[in-house]
């Protein structure tokens, strides 16, 4: 039995820090290249496992050195990697990341083996899906595989947390929205998918709920999050921290949210905890290397009082 099964991507993150991002046709010097484990699916699995969630990952990696690194990172976090498929004919997915002095990043992803994660792979994992309390999905794998995983989870009575990132150009399929409980979106994704260029997070959340999502979480970076479910909407305040690198912070939030929902928390309580995990993640460089354990969260809580707004 798992708390969380993540069905999604695994990428090797290749990160360079720069004083400023280059313009078109411009070359700038950066720091030494840092290789670390990433990918939205693998990030969410590592975040869930590091806070004690019984976690498994269904993904594809290449039979290369990056694939070995990605598997080792999951094992170190405590994730069950038995469902991971090693594809000797493919290269592992990679993400090229540029981080500026404020911790903001620009990312280009080469899908590699992620593009081969198929509905057949999902069907083969039906028993694993049924053994999970929550299935967490993102959009760095083929859309038909996301739909297959959502349908399999619905058949099994497994709750679906859907993080539609990268945000698709077309509206989300109605059958995906119908199982999203919650749909987890950042401000950009909420604005795009709700079809409302203007408005507030509450208005975007209501629009997405009206489109069919069972519940909605809009993440607001340093300002926390807004949650909306059958009981209404609630603002979740942020936590004040010094941001070093925002890479993977949204995945840390989503992995923590899925874990607490699997353990029975109501959505606002789960989001309140996830905000703390996401805030802790931005205080260290990298994605998975920055994710906190429960002991580290407790230590932070004892030494740094929580205040509104993370900055």
C-alpha positions in Angstrom: 0.0 0.0 0.0 1.3 3.4 -1.0 0.4 6.9 0.1 1.4 8.4 -3.2 2.1 6.9 -6.6 3.6 9.5 -8.9 3.2 8.9 -12.7 5.5 11.3 -14.5 8.8 12.4 -15.7 12.4 12.0 -14.5 15.1 14.4 -15.8 18.7 15.1 -15.1 18.9 18.8 -14.2 21.9 20.6 -15.7 22.1 23.9 -13.8 24.2 27.0 -14.3 24.0 30.2 -12.2 24.4 33.5 -13.9 24.7 37.2 -12.9 22.0 37.9 -15.5 20.2 36.0 -18.1 21.4 36.4 -21.7 19.5 38.3 -24.3 18.9 37.1 -27.9 22.2 36.3 -29.5 24.2 37.1 -26.3 26.7 35.0 -24.4 27.2 35.3 -20.7 29.5 33.5 -18.4 28.1 31.3 -15.6 29.2 29.1 -12.8 30.4 25.5 -13.1 27.7 23.1 -14.4 25.9 21.2 -11.6 24.2 17.9 -12.4 21.3 16.8 -10.1 18.2 14.7 -10.2 15.0 16.4 -11.3 11.9 16.1 -13.5 8.5 17.1 -12.3 7.4 13.5 -11.6 10.6 12.4 -9.9 10.7 15.7 -7.9 7.2 15.2 -6.5 8.1 11.6 -5.6 11.2 12.6 -3.8 9.4 15.4 -2.0 6.7 13.0 -0.8 9.2 10.3 0.3 11.5 12.7 2.2 8.6 13.8 4.4 7.8 10.1 5.2 5.2 9.4 2.5 5.1 5.8 1.3 5.9 6.6 -2.2 6.4 4.9 -5.6 7.3 6.3 -9.0 6.2 5.1 -12.4 8.5 6.7 -15.0 11.0 5.9 -17.8 14.7 6.6 -17.7 17.5 5.8 -20.2 20.0 3.1 -19.7 22.7 5.7 -19.2 24.6 7.5 -16.5 21.8 10.0 -16.0 19.3 7.2 -15.5 21.5 5.6 -12.9 21.7 9.0 -11.1 18.0 9.5 -11.2 17.3 6.0 -9.7 19.9 6.5 -7.0 18.4 9.8 -6.0 14.9 8.2 -5.7 16.3 5.4 -3.6 18.1 7.9 -1.4 14.9 9.8 -0.8 13.0 6.6 0.1 11.0 6.1 -3.1 10.1 2.6 -4.3 11.5 2.5 -7.8 10.2 -0.9 -8.7 7.7 0.5 -11.2 10.4 2.6 -13.0 11.2 1.3 -16.5 14.9 1.5 -17.7 14.9 2.0 -21.5 18.3 1.0 -22.9 17.3 2.4 -26.3 16.7 5.9 -25.0 18.5 8.8 -23.4 17.3 10.0 -20.1 15.3 13.2 -20.1 17.4 16.4 -19.3 16.5 19.9 -18.2 18.8 22.8 -18.9 18.4 25.4 -16.1 19.6 29.0 -15.8 19.3 30.5 -12.3 19.7 34.3 -11.7 20.9 36.0 -8.5 17.3 36.3 -7.2 16.8 32.5 -7.5 14.5 32.7 -10.4 15.1 30.3 -13.2 14.6 29.6 -16.9 14.3 25.9 -18.0 14.4 24.0 -21.3 13.5 20.3 -21.2 14.5 17.6 -23.6 12.0 14.8 -22.8 14.2 11.8 -23.8 12.8 8.5 -22.3 9.9 10.4 -20.8 8.3 10.7 -24.2 8.1 6.9 -24.4 6.1 6.4 -21.2 3.0 4.9 -22.8 -0.6 3.9 -21.9 0.6 0.3 -22.1 3.1 1.1 -19.3 0.3 2.6 -17.3 -2.0 -0.5 -17.9 0.8 -2.7 -16.7 0.9 -0.8 -13.4 -2.8 -1.0 -12.7 -2.3 -3.0 -9.5 0.2 -0.4 -8.3 -2.3 2.4 -9.0 -5.0 0.5 -7.1 -2.6 0.1 -4.1 -2.1 3.9 -3.8 -4.3 6.4 -1.9 -3.3 9.2 -4.3 -1.9 9.3 -7.8 0.0 12.5 -8.7 0.1 13.5 -12.4 1.9 16.2 -14.4 2.3 16.9 -18.1 5.9 16.1 -18.9 4.9 12.7 -20.3 2.6 12.0 -23.3 -0.9 13.3 -22.7 -2.4 10.0 -23.7 -0.5 8.4 -20.8 -1.7 11.1 -18.4 -5.3 10.4 -19.4 -4.7 6.6 -19.1 -3.4 7.0 -15.6 -6.3 9.3 -14.6 -8.8 6.8 -15.9 -7.0 3.9 -14.1 -7.0 5.8 -10.9 -10.7 6.6 -11.2 -11.6 3.0 -11.8 -9.6 2.0 -8.8 -11.1 4.7 -6.5 -7.7 6.3 -6.1 -7.6 10.1 -5.6 -5.9 12.1 -8.4 -3.8 15.2 -7.8 -3.2 16.8 -11.2 -0.5 19.4 -11.8 -1.0 20.5 -15.4 2.6 21.7 -15.9 3.9 22.6 -18.4 0.6 24.2 -19.1 -0.9 23.0 -22.4 -1.9 25.4 -25.2 -5.3 23.7 -25.5 -7.8 23.5 -22.7 -7.5 20.4 -20.4 -9.7 17.4 -21.4 -13.0 17.3 -19.5 -12.2 13.8 -18.3 -8.9 15.1 -16.7 -10.6 18.0 -15.0 -13.4 15.7 -13.7 -11.0 13.6 -11.7 -8.7 16.4 -10.5 -9.0 16.6 -6.7 -7.3 18.9 -6.6 -6.1 20.6 -9.7 -2.8 22.3 -8.6 -1.8 25.3 -10.7 0.5 28.3 -10.4 -0.7 31.8 -11.3 0.4 31.6 -14.9 -1.3 28.2 -15.4 -4.4 29.3 -13.5 -4.7 32.4 -15.7 -4.2 30.4 -19.0 -6.3 27.4 -18.2 -9.2 29.4 -16.7 -9.4 31.5 -19.9 -9.3 34.7 -17.9 -6.4 37.0 -18.6 -7.5 39.3 -15.8 -9.0 38.5 -12.4 -7.8 37.2 -9.1 -6.6 33.8 -7.9 -10.0 33.2 -6.4 -11.7 34.0 -9.7 -9.4 31.7 -11.6 -10.0 28.9 -9.1 -13.8 29.4 -9.4 -13.6 29.2 -13.1 -11.6 26.0 -13.1 -14.0 24.5 -10.6 -16.9 25.5 -12.8 -15.1 23.8 -15.7 -15.2 20.5 -13.8 -12.2 20.3 -11.4 -13.4 18.8 -8.1 -11.1 21.1 -6.1 -8.4 23.6 -7.0 -5.2 24.9 -5.5 -3.6 28.0 -6.9 0.0 28.4 -5.7 1.2 32.0 -5.2 4.9 31.6 -4.7 6.0 33.7 -1.7 2.4 34.6 -1.0 1.3 31.1 -0.2 -1.7 29.5 -1.9 -5.4 29.7 -2.4 -7.6 26.5 -2.0 -11.1 26.0 -3.2 -13.2 22.9 -2.6 -16.8 22.0 -1.7 -16.5 23.8 1.7 -15.4 27.1 0.0 -12.2 28.9 -0.6 -9.4 29.8 1.8 -6.2 31.8 1.6 -3.1 30.0 2.9 -0.4 32.5 4.0 3.2 32.2 2.8 6.3 31.8 4.9 9.1 34.4 4.9 12.4 32.9 3.7 15.4 34.0 1.7 15.1 32.4 -1.8 18.2 30.9 -3.2 16.8 28.8 -6.0 13.2 28.3 -6.9 13.8 25.3 -9.1 11.4 22.5 -8.2 9.6 24.4 -5.4 6.2 23.8 -7.0 7.0 20.1 -7.1 8.0 20.1 -3.5 4.6 21.7 -2.7 2.6 19.2 -4.8 4.4 16.2 -3.4 3.8 17.3 0.2 0.2 18.2 -0.6 -0.4 14.7 -2.1 1.2 13.0 0.9 -0.9 14.9 3.5 -4.1 14.3 1.5 -3.3 10.6 1.4 -2.9 10.7 5.2 -6.4 12.1 5.5 -5.8 15.9 5.9 -8.5 18.3 4.6 -7.3 20.3 1.6 -6.6 23.6 3.5 -4.5 21.8 6.2 -2.6 19.8 3.5 -1.9 23.1 1.6 -0.7 24.8 4.8 1.8 22.1 5.3 2.8 22.1 1.6 3.5 25.8 1.8 6.1 25.1 4.5 7.7 22.4 2.4 7.8 24.6 -0.7 9.3 27.5 1.3 12.0 25.3 2.7 12.9 24.0 -0.8 13.8 27.5 -2.1 16.4 28.1 0.6 18.8 25.6 -1.0 20.1 25.2 -4.6 18.7 22.5 -6.9 15.4 20.6 -6.9 15.5 17.3 -5.1 18.6 18.1 -3.1 16.7 21.0 -1.5 13.7 19.0 -0.3 13.3 18.9 3.5 12.7 16.0 5.8 10.2 16.2 8.6 13.1 16.7 11.1 14.4 19.6 9.1 11.0 21.2 8.9 10.7 20.9 12.7 14.1 22.4 13.2 13.1 25.3 10.9 9.9 25.9 12.7 11.7 26.0 16.0 14.2 28.6 14.9 12.4 30.7 12.3 8.9 32.0 13.1 6.5 31.7 10.2 5.3 35.1 8.8 3.2 36.0 5.8 5.1 36.4 2.5 8.1 34.5 1.4 10.7 36.8 -0.2 
